[in-house]
């Protein structure tokens, strides 16, 4: 599960998913087939 959210680049741990613009750092948006959504506040962005 951790490997699906983070990747290791050299000595750094890098987040793969976008953070929620409303909730701020530390809250990831879930990536679905046609959208990205925040599980905390419900903010959704459509992917073209």
C-alpha positions in Angstrom: 0.0 0.0 0.0 2.8 2.4 0.9 4.5 1.8 -2.5 1.3 3.0 -4.3 1.4 6.4 -2.6 5.1 7.1 -2.4 8.2 6.5 -4.6 11.8 6.6 -3.7 14.1 8.8 -5.8 17.6 8.6 -4.5 17.5 9.5 -0.8 14.1 11.2 -1.0 10.6 9.9 -0.5 8.3 11.5 -3.1 4.5 11.6 -3.1 2.8 10.2 -6.2 -0.7 11.6 -5.7 -1.7 15.2 -5.6 -2.7 16.9 -2.3 -6.1 18.4 -1.8 -6.1 22.2 -2.5 -8.8 22.8 0.1 -7.5 20.6 2.9 -3.8 21.3 2.4 -0.6 19.2 2.8 -1.0 15.7 4.2 -4.4 15.0 2.7 -4.1 13.0 -0.6 -6.6 12.9 -3.4 -7.6 9.5 -4.6 -7.0 8.9 -8.3 -9.9 7.2 -10.2 -10.4 6.4 -13.8 -12.1 9.8 -14.7 -11.5 12.0 -11.7 -9.4 12.8 -8.6 -11.2 13.2 -5.4 -10.6 14.1 -1.7 -12.0 11.6 0.8 -12.0 14.2 3.6 -13.9 17.1 2.1 -15.3 15.7 -1.2 -13.4 18.1 -3.5 -13.3 16.6 -7.0 -11.3 17.3 -10.2 -12.3 15.8 -13.5 -9.5 14.2 -15.6 -9.7 14.7 -19.4 
